[in-house]
Amino acid sequence: MHQAAADKEQARGAEDAADQGIGPARAANRVHETDAPGASAHRQKTGDEEAARAVVEEFGRRLKMIPLLAPPEVLGTSMREEYGDLVSPELLERWQQDPANAPGRTVSSPWPDRIEIVTVTRRADDSFEVQGEIILKTSQDTEQGFSAKRAITLVVTRTGDRWLITEVTLGDYVAPGPVTYINGEYGFVFSLPESWQGYTIVTDTWEGLPVGGSEPVETGPLLRIRHPGWRAEAPRQDIPIMVFTLSQWEALQAGEFHIGAAPIGPTELGRNDEYVFALPARYNYAFPEGYEEVEEILAGSPLQPRKPVPAPRP
């Protein structure tokens, strides 16, 4: 009975928030306030993460409203109006004094469209570290397209009965290559040079062996991006991407299994909330044609994680 009453009160809180025009971030905080004292720890943790995500997503939607190159008084007013209920007063004051380190809009196009969350990690009972990407778009971009991305790391902290952004670290801008491979199932985008137009994807499997054993104890996808000029009689260097679940990657790092005979393991290329993407050790040991180009591509951090999109059920 107590749980049913709590669920009913939570739903009523969300409906009231919508009726009063409260945004997603405020609504997430308000619904959380109605939780009954007897709610389970799991439900509490899930609700906390959802509230932190909602704050970051709402913050991302408001980035375009902050004219970073406007006169100080205009910029200050915009920051207070748009960021005031999402950002701690201390961080807001720092940004007003140093706009160069604040996220927002610098030109009319491209503009910051949203923040795509990549990972959410609980740092303590009252804070989360959220890693994501600011997606910059123009009017020419498709719904899934973008003109550039910028890494962003945020710390979202419980402050009283609210969740507020207390720290933000901005990364470099990354523009997509002329050709992109988008993998929705596992969640990543890989940028390629124009010469790779017409590439193909070859799906294979990696195998993890126990120490001293010969029977695989772990397996996972191995995706090979293949150059359009590849021929059986004249192979070119593929770009191999190993896909691990987070638990598999942790087990590999702990030495619970190994892959291949190389003394070193795969190199991480990126990760999201569900998967780690890695480059096999000694992937180019035979130095086939095109291996130098692949090395140059990989040096440019071409893999950008994103949230996986489950395949539709048949």
Buried (B, 14 or more C-beta within 10 A) or exposed (E): EEEEEBBEBBEEBBEBBEEEEBBBBBBBBBBBEBBBEEBEEEBEEEBBBBBBBBBBBBBBBBBBBBBBEBEEEEBBEBBBEBBEBBBBEEBBEBBBEEBEEBBBBEEEEBBBBBBBBBBBEEEEEEBBBBBBBBBBBBEEBEEEEBBBBBBBBBBBBBBEEBBBBBBBEBEEEBEBBEBBBBBBEBBBBBBBBEBBEEBEEEEEEBBBBEEEEEEBEBEBBBBBBBBEBBEEEEBBBBBBBBBBEBEBBEBBEEEBBBBBEEEEBBEBBBBBBBBBBBBBBEBBEEEBBBBEBBEEBBEEEBBBBBBBEEEEEE
